[in-house]
């Protein structure tokens, strides 16, 4: 079989068809104008050798445009890596290098707020740690939201011996169903103090200095403080996966807050003033959504508020992670679903991060599968992983997640296949309970 091709197309064909499949095709074709091309491009002793790498050595003198075509896919990979490096070096490095300079000596009165629905077991386990904080003036407001377990009886018993425990009870109404935002709003209205500190019924403060260390981050113009809500360390792959995901997300939102561009917080460990809550009309902007009492509220107030972060280990909270992958996946979908209501700026920030992360690894897999400039591809992958391990690893160390730092490259790759399904599922997710 004889195929007529012009000079330029021949050169490009030889350069672009750099796969084993293309090599087999080349062996089965005769190019009638080979002699003319060999003379024009000074290619000598040209043979269609079995090894595709021999073609490289004999085509090095091709025009610049053809060289650009050869390295184009690698350039795309490099561009994706550069965008990822921007997040590592200009965003997450802020948390990795963060040093608190707060020297606040005042200890404002604080209202700790917990919403609970059928959380008897968690209240019995965690409420004592909230009531025994080493802080001069604070109260704990527990909103018992339509519970039908033993929560009410237990709370009454605890209130009898702890004067700084206040109970807000919501009765079930068939005609009016509400979510956590309603319960939280009632808790905030019932709070006696201006400074609020929020957590969940299944959370335990890392120390008796939880309130003290969080309040240290307030300055005269601070409106909110973002804390880290960690998960308990347990054995097993799923536990490590959940803690990696939690720490990775925290390294982004805490770093953005340090940069003055806060976009979310977590209700497991979050503080703000009552005034900023009511000035923002509470959760009015997203009242139609059952979730988002933490991240959407911070997203709402971020433009006009000064928001600080607290990364002192004594100020962390810990909760028990999900026990099955399905339960965690559903929780992850619910969290991601609220991001559709973020400001456009923040949606672009997160979309660019996740999209370039996924495309980087997919592009790298394809190039390595075809052994396409594999030395350069491996060099780019190595550089990205090294900087990620150094920067994000330091973020994890700040968050006391040291034992999963060595797993960063592994989980970073695994999430390439998890996140697209989470994102797709979140587009159709409808939360029916809080």
N, C-alpha and C positions, 0 to 999 in steps of 0.2 A: 504494500500500500504506500503510495507516494502522496505527500501533502505539500502544496506550495505555500510558503509563508514569506513575508517580507523580512527585511533585516531586523527592524525594530521589534516586530512581534516575536521573532525567533529568540532574540536576546531576553525579552521579558519572559517568554515561556520557559526558557532554561533556568531563569532566575527564580520565578515564582513557583514553578512546580517542584517544590523542594520537599517531597514526601516519598516514602517508599512506593506508594501507589503510582506517583508520577514517574519515578525512576523506571518502573516496569513498562510504562507507556513509551518512554523515550527509547527503550531498547527495541521496540517494535515499529519504529518510524525511521524513514530515510528523509533527510532534509537536503533537497537538491541544491540549495544555494549555500551549503556549508563552506565550500572553498572561498567564496566571495566574502563571507562573514569572517572567516579565519584570517584572511588577509587584512580586512578593514580593522578588526579589533586585536590584531597581533596575537591570536590564540594559536599556539603551536602544540603539536602532538596531542590534539584533542581526541579523546576516546570516551565512549559511553561506558565508563567503568561501573562495576556493580555498586561501589560505594558512592552514595550521594555526596559525600564530602569532597570527592575528587572534582566534582563540578564546581565547587567553590573556588578551589585553587586555580582553575583555568578560566574563571570568569571574573577575576578581580578587576580587570581593566575595563569593565562595562561602564557606560555613562553614569553620571551621578543620579539621574532620575531612576535608573534601574536599581541602583544601590538603595535609594530611598524606598522603593517598593519592597525590597528585601527586608529592611529593618522596620517597616511600617507597623506590623503587628507588635513588635517589641516596643516601639515608641508608644503605642497605645497602652501597653502594660505599664510602661514607665510613667506615663501621665496619670494613670489611676493610682499608682504607688505614690506619686508626688502629692496628690490630693489627700490620700490617707496620711502622709507624713505631715501635712498641714495640721490635721486634727491632732496628731500626736505632739508636735512641737509647739503649736501656737494655741492649742486649747487644753489638752489634758496635762501638758507640762505645768500649767498653772497650779493644778492640785498637787502634782508631784513635788513641786518646789515651794508649796504654800507654807508660810510661817505666820501664825497669828500674832498680832502686835497689840491685841486688846488688853487694856489694863483697868477695865471698869471696876470700881470699888463698891458701887451701889448694888443692892439686891432688891429689885422691885418686887412687890407682891405678885404672885403668880397663881393662875387658875389652870390646873391640869384637867383636860377634858377627855373622857373616854366614852365612846358609844358602844353599847353592847346589846345584842339580840341573841338570846339563848346561849349565853357565854358563861354559864355557871362554872364549868370546869376551869376555864381560863381565868375568870375572876378570882376563884379560890386560889389559883396558883400564882397569879401575877399582881393582884391588887395590893397585897401587903408591901411589895417592893415600892409601889407608888406612894403608899401612905407613910413609909418610913424613910423618906428622903431627908438628907441633912441640909435643911433650908429653913430660914427663920420664919417666913410668912408665906404660906401657900395653902390652897385648898384643892381637893380632888372632886371633880364633878363627874359623876357617872350617869349617863342617860340610859335608863333601862327601857329599851325600845321594843315594846310588845312581846316581851319574853314570856314563855309559858313553862319554863323549867324552874329550877330552884333559885334563880338569880335574885328575885325580889326578897325572898326570905334571907338569903345570905347577905345582901346589901344592908338590910335592916339591922342584922346582927353586928355588922362591921360599923355601921353608923352609930350604934349605941356606945361603942368604945373608942371611936375616932371622931372627935368633934369637927375636924377639918374635911370630913367626907360629906358631900352633898349629893342627894339622889334626885334625879328628874325622871318621872315615870310617864311613859306614853302608852295609852290604851289602844288596843286594836279597834279599827273602824272599818267595817266592810265597804262602806261607800267611799272611803278615802284611803287609798294606799300610797305610802310614801317610801322614800329611800333614806339613805344615810344622811343626805344633806339636810333634810328636815330635822332629824334627830340632833345633828351637830349644831344647827342653828338655834334650837331650843337650849342646848347646852351652853352655847356662847352667850345667849341672853341671860341665862341663869348665873353665869360666872360673876363673881364679886369683884374681880381684879381686871385691870386693863390689859395686862400681859397674859397671853394664852400660850399653853404648851399642849400640843395634841399628840396622842398616841392611840394604839388599838388595844383591845382587851386581851389579845394574845401576845402582847409585847412585854418584855422585862427590861428595865433600864440596866445598863452595864454596871452601874455603881450607885451609891447613895448620893453622889455628887452630880447626877444627871441634870437636875434643875440648875444647880450652881454654875456648872460649866457652860450650859446653854445660855444662861443670862449674861455670862461674861462677854459674849459676842455682841451684845447690844450696846450701841453708842447712842448719843443723843438724837441722831437722825435716822436710826435704823428702824425699819418697819417690820421686817421678818427675818428669821434665822432658819436656814435649812440644815437639818441634821441627817445622819446616816442611819437608816433602818436595816440592820444586818439580819442574817439568818443563822441559826445555831449550827455549829460545825458537827456534822455526823459523818459516819462512814458511807461509802457508796458513790457510784457515778452520778446519780441524779442530784444528790446533795451538792456535789462539787459543781455540777452544771448550773444549778440554781444560784449558788453563791457567786460563780463567775459572772453570770448574767446580771445579778444585782450590783456587784462591784463595778462592772463595766459601765452600766447605766449611770451609776453614781459618779464615776470618774468624768462623765460627760456633763451631767447637769450641775454638779458642784463646781466644775471648772468654768462652765459658762457663767455661773453666778459670781465667781471670783472676777471674771472679766466684765461684770456689770451687765450681763445679758441672760439673767435667770429665765428659765422657761418652764420649770416644774419643781415640785418637792414631793416628798412622800409623807402620807398621813401617819405613818408609824413613828415619825419623829419630826415634828414641824411646829414652829412657833411664830406667832404674829400678834399684833395689837388688835383689840376690839374695834378701835376707831377705824383702822384701815379696812376691817371687815364690813362695817356698816357704811363707810364712805363708798365702798364698792358695791353696795346693795347686796351684800352676801353672795349667794350663788345665783343671782337673778339671770346672769348672762348665759348660764348653762343649766338652769333648773330643769329643763326637759330631759337632761341626761342623768341617769341614776348614779353613774360613776363620775369621777373627776372632782371630788370635793377637795383634793389636795393639789394635783398638778394643774388643773384648769384654773383654780383660784390664784395660784402663784403666777400662772401665765397671764391672767387678767391684770394683776397689780404690778407686774414687773416693770412696766414702762415708767410709772410714776412713783416707784418705791425704791428705797435703798435696801437691798437684801444681802445679808451676810451668810457665811457658812460656819458650821462648827464641826471640826474633825478631831476633837479631843476624844480619845477612846473612852473616857469616863462618861461621855455624853452620848454614846451610841445606845441604841435599843436592839434587842434580839427577840426574834420570834421563831416559831417552829415552821420549817418549810413544808411544802406539799410532799406527800408520801408516794404519789404516783405521777408518771409522766403526763397522763391525761389531765389530771387535776392542775398540774403546773401549766400545761399548755393552755387550758381554758383561762387560767388567771392571767397568763401572758397576753392572750388575745384581748381580754378585757382592758388591760392596761394600755395596750397599743391602740385600741379603738378610740380612746379619748384624744389621741394625738391629732386626729382629723379636725379637732376644734381649736388647735393651737393657732397662734398668729402665723401668718404666711411666712414670715422670716424664720420662725422656729421650725416650721414644717420643712422648709427648704434645707435648713441646717441638718436636720435629722435624715431627710431623704437622701441628701448628697452623701452623708456618711455611710449609710447602709447600702446604698446603690453602688458606690465605688468599692466598698468592701466586697460585695458579692461579685461584681464584674471582675475585680482584680483576680480573685481566686479562680473563677471560671475561665478567664483568659489564660491564666497561668497553666491550668490543667490542659487546655487544648494545645497550647504551644509545646508543652512537655510531651504530650501524647504523640505529637508528630515530630518530636526532636527538632523543633524549629528554633535555631539559635539558642539551644538549651543552656549553653554556658552563661549567656547574658540573662536569660530568664531566671536561672538559679541565683545569679548575682543580685538581681532586683528583688527576688523573693527573700533572699538572705538579709539584704539591707533593711527591708521593711520589717521583717520579723525581729531583727536585732533592735531597731529603734523602738518598736512596739514593746518589746520585752523590757527595755530599759525604762521607758516613760510610763507605760501602763503598769508595769511591775512595781514601780515606785508608788503609783497611785494605790495599788492593791496593798502595799506595805503600810501606807498611811491609814488605810481602812482596816488594818489587822487581818487581812486575808492572805497572809504569807504562804500558807501551805498549798495554795493553788496558783502561785505565780508561775511555777514551772509548767503548768498546764495551759498557759495563755495561748501558745501557738496551736495546740490541739483543739481547744474549744473555739478559738477564732475561726478555724477551718470548719468545724462542725456546724457553727451557726450560719454558714453560707447556705446550708440545706434546710435549716430550721426556720430562719427568719422569713423567707418568701412565703411559706405556708402560714405563718403567724400573720403576716401582713395581709395576705389574701383572705384569710378567715375573718380578720378584724373588719373587713369591708362589709361583711354581712352579719356582724355580731349585734345582737340586741340583748342587753342586760335586763333581766327581769327581777333580780333580787340584789340587795346590797350585801 
